[in-house]
Amino acid sequence: MLLHFAVIAGGIFASSFTVAAEPVPLVGFGDSLMAGYQLPQEDALPVRLEKALVAEGVEVTIANAGVSGDTSAAGLARVDWSVPDGTKGVILELGANDALRGIAPEETERNLDALIGRLKDRGIAVLLVGMLAPPNMGADYAARFNPIYPKLAERHGLAFYPFILDGVVTRSEMQLEDGMHPNADGIAIMVERMLPVVRDFVKTIRDTPK
């Protein structure tokens, strides 16, 4: 009888002191595609991703550190102060504006390589999100630009999502009138397609010994 009571009491005490997992703090770092260009803040990619993950029971916060117009050079210049201490992971999306401006892909690669190195030096995991060169830049430019992202992901051993606008870029109904940026429906498609990769990214961070 006493043993039975002790087991029950132990169970009560254990359940009373069960602590929910602390949310994993992430930062979405990028340009207008991350910032949520011309969208209500609640429709920005980091906000919608966080909401989708939490709905699945994944405890996470995703701060929005997207800045419209940012190039890889601009991102490198601000990464140290835009990503706060305590951040466990960064969803890194940059390079679209480099391609639109015709910046040499080799320069974009150097900037992103340095940016990733800065984050890794701080012990911050990186999920690299890729971009493809716009068709009007020509086949030669695309052949130099498009491989940047898989190369960097392999070089640094990063989690990788190949193309941020997958499912959106060829569908005008998913875009704003400028034909470049996603609307709220486009963001929903992006979240749906990115979700498994981001979910695994968070799990890897949780499972990594501190």
LUMPASE-485914 format. One record per residue (C-alpha): y, z, x; residue in one letter. Coordinates in steps of 0.1 Angstrom, whole numbers, plus 5000, padded with zeros to 4 digits. Each point is the difference from the previous one (the first is absolute). Layout:
<c2=Y, c3=Z, c1=X, type=A>
...
REM end
This chain:
<c2=5000, c3=5000, c1=5000, type=M>
<c2=5024, c3=5010, c1=5028, type=L>
<c2=4990, c3=4969, c1=5020, type=L>
<c2=5007, c3=4978, c1=4969, type=H>
<c2=5034, c3=5016, c1=4995, type=F>
<c2=5008, c3=4994, c1=5037, type=A>
<c2=4991, c3=4963, c1=4997, type=V>
<c2=5022, c3=4996, c1=4969, type=I>
<c2=5029, c3=5019, c1=5016, type=A>
<c2=4997, c3=4980, c1=5032, type=G>
<c2=5002, c3=4968, c1=4979, type=G>
<c2=5031, c3=5013, c1=4982, type=I>
<c2=5017, c3=5009, c1=5032, type=F>
<c2=4991, c3=4967, c1=5016, type=A>
<c2=5013, c3=4980, c1=4971, type=S>
<c2=5031, c3=5021, c1=4999, type=S>
<c2=5009, c3=4992, c1=5036, type=F>
<c2=4991, c3=4962, c1=4998, type=T>
<c2=5031, c3=4982, c1=5014, type=V>
<c2=5007, c3=4964, c1=4991, type=A>
<c2=5002, c3=4976, c1=5029, type=A>
<c2=5035, c3=4996, c1=5014, type=E>
<c2=5014, c3=4966, c1=4993, type=P>
<c2=4999, c3=4976, c1=5030, type=V>
<c2=5036, c3=4990, c1=5008, type=P>
<c2=5004, c3=4963, c1=5006, type=L>
<c2=5030, c3=4978, c1=5005, type=V>
<c2=5003, c3=4964, c1=4988, type=G>
<c2=5021, c3=4984, c1=5028, type=F>
<c2=5012, c3=4965, c1=4996, type=G>
<c2=5025, c3=4976, c1=4986, type=D>
<c2=5010, c3=4989, c1=4964, type=S>
<c2=4964, c3=4996, c1=4990, type=L>
<c2=4995, c3=5037, c1=5007, type=M>
<c2=5034, c3=5011, c1=4988, type=A>
<c2=4997, c3=4985, c1=4966, type=G>
<c2=5027, c3=4974, c1=5000, type=Y>
<c2=5019, c3=4998, c1=4967, type=Q>
<c2=4974, c3=5022, c1=4983, type=L>
<c2=5004, c3=5035, c1=4986, type=P>
<c2=4990, c3=5025, c1=5026, type=Q>
<c2=4969, c3=5010, c1=4979, type=E>
<c2=4987, c3=4965, c1=5004, type=D>
<c2=5002, c3=4998, c1=5038, type=A>
<c2=4967, c3=4995, c1=5017, type=L>
<c2=4997, c3=5035, c1=5017, type=P>
<c2=5007, c3=5017, c1=4966, type=V>
<c2=4975, c3=4979, c1=4981, type=R>
<c2=4974, c3=5004, c1=5027, type=L>
<c2=5004, c3=5038, c1=5001, type=E>
<c2=4997, c3=5001, c1=4962, type=K>
<c2=4969, c3=4979, c1=5000, type=A>
<c2=4983, c3=5021, c1=5027, type=L>
<c2=5009, c3=5033, c1=4983, type=V>
<c2=4986, c3=4987, c1=4968, type=A>
<c2=4967, c3=4995, c1=5018, type=E>
<c2=5001, c3=5036, c1=5013, type=G>
<c2=5012, c3=4991, c1=5035, type=V>
<c2=5026, c3=5026, c1=5010, type=E>
<c2=5027, c3=4981, c1=5019, type=V>
<c2=5038, c3=4995, c1=5002, type=T>
<c2=5015, c3=4967, c1=5011, type=I>
<c2=5037, c3=5001, c1=5010, type=A>
<c2=5019, c3=4967, c1=4997, type=N>
<c2=5015, c3=4990, c1=5034, type=A>
<c2=5005, c3=4964, c1=4991, type=G>
<c2=5033, c3=4984, c1=5009, type=V>
<c2=5009, c3=4966, c1=4985, type=S>
<c2=5007, c3=4974, c1=5027, type=G>
<c2=4983, c3=5018, c1=5028, type=D>
<c2=4984, c3=4980, c1=5028, type=T>
<c2=4974, c3=5013, c1=5024, type=S>
<c2=5028, c3=5007, c1=5025, type=A>
<c2=5020, c3=5020, c1=4974, type=A>
<c2=4968, c3=5020, c1=4991, type=G>
<c2=4994, c3=5008, c1=5036, type=L>
<c2=5035, c3=5012, c1=5004, type=A>
<c2=4997, c3=5025, c1=4971, type=R>
<c2=4964, c3=5011, c1=5000, type=V>
<c2=5005, c3=5032, c1=5019, type=D>
<c2=5024, c3=5014, c1=4975, type=W>
<c2=4987, c3=4983, c1=4968, type=S>
<c2=4965, c3=5015, c1=5003, type=V>
<c2=5003, c3=5038, c1=4999, type=P>
<c2=4980, c3=5025, c1=5019, type=D>
<c2=4969, c3=5010, c1=4981, type=G>
<c2=4992, c3=4965, c1=4988, type=T>
<c2=4963, c3=4993, c1=5003, type=K>
<c2=5000, c3=4963, c1=4993, type=G>
<c2=5023, c3=4970, c1=4998, type=V>
<c2=4994, c3=4969, c1=4979, type=I>
<c2=5018, c3=4975, c1=5022, type=L>
<c2=5013, c3=4967, c1=4985, type=E>
<c2=5025, c3=4980, c1=5020, type=L>
<c2=5004, c3=4964, c1=5012, type=G>
<c2=5009, c3=4981, c1=4969, type=A>
<c2=5037, c3=4998, c1=5009, type=N>
<c2=4991, c3=4991, c1=5036, type=D>
<c2=4982, c3=4969, c1=4986, type=A>
<c2=5028, c3=4991, c1=4976, type=L>
<c2=5024, c3=5001, c1=5029, type=R>
<c2=4978, c3=4980, c1=5023, type=G>
<c2=4997, c3=5028, c1=5026, type=I>
<c2=4975, c3=4992, c1=5027, type=A>
<c2=4966, c3=5014, c1=4989, type=P>
<c2=4995, c3=5014, c1=5035, type=E>
<c2=5031, c3=5022, c1=4996, type=E>
<c2=4988, c3=5012, c1=4966, type=T>
<c2=4966, c3=5009, c1=5016, type=E>
<c2=5017, c3=5019, c1=5028, type=R>
<c2=5022, c3=5020, c1=4976, type=N>
<c2=4971, c3=5009, c1=4977, type=L>
<c2=4978, c3=5009, c1=5030, type=D>
<c2=5027, c3=5023, c1=5012, type=A>
<c2=5005, c3=5015, c1=4966, type=L>
<c2=4963, c3=5007, c1=4995, type=I>
<c2=4999, c3=5016, c1=5035, type=G>
<c2=5029, c3=5023, c1=4991, type=R>
<c2=4981, c3=5012, c1=4968, type=L>
<c2=4967, c3=5004, c1=5019, type=K>
<c2=5017, c3=5020, c1=5027, type=D>
<c2=5011, c3=5025, c1=4972, type=R>
<c2=4964, c3=5002, c1=4987, type=G>
<c2=5009, c3=4980, c1=4969, type=I>
<c2=4973, c3=4977, c1=4986, type=A>
<c2=5011, c3=4964, c1=4991, type=V>
<c2=4989, c3=4977, c1=4972, type=L>
<c2=5013, c3=4966, c1=5010, type=L>
<c2=5009, c3=4976, c1=4971, type=V>
<c2=5001, c3=4964, c1=5010, type=G>
<c2=5023, c3=4971, c1=4991, type=M>
<c2=4996, c3=4962, c1=5001, type=L>
<c2=5027, c3=4976, c1=5011, type=A>
<c2=5017, c3=4981, c1=4972, type=P>
<c2=4988, c3=4963, c1=4998, type=P>
<c2=5035, c3=4986, c1=5007, type=N>
<c2=4998, c3=5015, c1=5035, type=M>
<c2=4974, c3=4974, c1=5009, type=G>
<c2=4964, c3=5000, c1=5013, type=A>
<c2=5009, c3=5008, c1=5036, type=D>
<c2=5020, c3=5031, c1=4991, type=Y>
<c2=4973, c3=5012, c1=4976, type=A>
<c2=4973, c3=4995, c1=5027, type=A>
<c2=5020, c3=5024, c1=5022, type=R>
<c2=5012, c3=5024, c1=4974, type=F>
<c2=4970, c3=5006, c1=4977, type=N>
<c2=4976, c3=5013, c1=5027, type=P>
<c2=5024, c3=5028, c1=5010, type=I>
<c2=4987, c3=5025, c1=4975, type=Y>
<c2=4962, c3=4997, c1=5005, type=P>
<c2=5006, c3=5000, c1=5037, type=K>
<c2=5021, c3=5032, c1=4999, type=L>
<c2=4975, c3=5017, c1=4976, type=A>
<c2=4971, c3=4992, c1=5024, type=E>
<c2=5020, c3=5010, c1=5031, type=R>
<c2=5009, c3=5034, c1=4986, type=H>
<c2=4970, c3=5007, c1=4978, type=G>
<c2=5020, c3=5001, c1=4968, type=L>
<c2=4992, c3=5000, c1=4964, type=A>
<c2=5011, c3=4965, c1=4988, type=F>
<c2=5010, c3=4982, c1=4968, type=Y>
<c2=5004, c3=4963, c1=5008, type=P>
<c2=5028, c3=4988, c1=4976, type=F>
<c2=5024, c3=5022, c1=4980, type=I>
<c2=5007, c3=4973, c1=4974, type=L>
<c2=4964, c3=4991, c1=4993, type=D>
<c2=4997, c3=4991, c1=4963, type=G>
<c2=5038, c3=4997, c1=4996, type=V>
<c2=5014, c3=4973, c1=5023, type=V>
<c2=4988, c3=4970, c1=4980, type=T>
<c2=5007, c3=5015, c1=4966, type=R>
<c2=5036, c3=4996, c1=4988, type=S>
<c2=4995, c3=5024, c1=4971, type=E>
<c2=4993, c3=5027, c1=5025, type=M>
<c2=5033, c3=4994, c1=5019, type=Q>
<c2=5037, c3=5006, c1=4996, type=L>
<c2=5022, c3=4970, c1=4994, type=E>
<c2=5005, c3=4995, c1=5037, type=D>
<c2=4963, c3=4990, c1=5003, type=G>
<c2=4995, c3=5023, c1=5029, type=M>
<c2=4998, c3=5036, c1=4989, type=H>
<c2=4975, c3=5015, c1=4976, type=P>
<c2=5011, c3=5012, c1=4966, type=N>
<c2=4984, c3=5031, c1=4984, type=A>
<c2=4970, c3=4980, c1=4989, type=D>
<c2=4996, c3=4987, c1=5035, type=G>
<c2=5002, c3=5035, c1=5014, type=I>
<c2=4971, c3=5010, c1=4976, type=A>
<c2=4979, c3=4972, c1=5015, type=I>
<c2=5008, c3=5010, c1=5035, type=M>
<c2=4991, c3=5037, c1=4993, type=V>
<c2=4967, c3=4989, c1=4983, type=E>
<c2=4990, c3=4980, c1=5031, type=R>
<c2=5012, c3=5024, c1=5026, type=M>
<c2=4986, c3=5031, c1=4984, type=L>
<c2=4965, c3=5000, c1=5015, type=P>
<c2=5014, c3=4995, c1=5035, type=V>
<c2=5026, c3=5028, c1=4996, type=V>
<c2=4974, c3=5023, c1=4984, type=R>
<c2=4977, c3=4995, c1=5031, type=D>
<c2=5030, c3=5005, c1=5023, type=F>
<c2=5008, c3=5034, c1=4984, type=V>
<c2=4963, c3=5010, c1=5002, type=K>
<c2=4999, c3=4991, c1=5037, type=T>
<c2=5031, c3=5022, c1=5006, type=I>
<c2=4984, c3=5029, c1=4981, type=R>
<c2=4967, c3=4996, c1=5019, type=D>
<c2=5016, c3=4999, c1=5034, type=T>
<c2=4997, c3=5033, c1=5018, type=P>
<c2=5034, c3=5016, c1=5005, type=K>
REM end
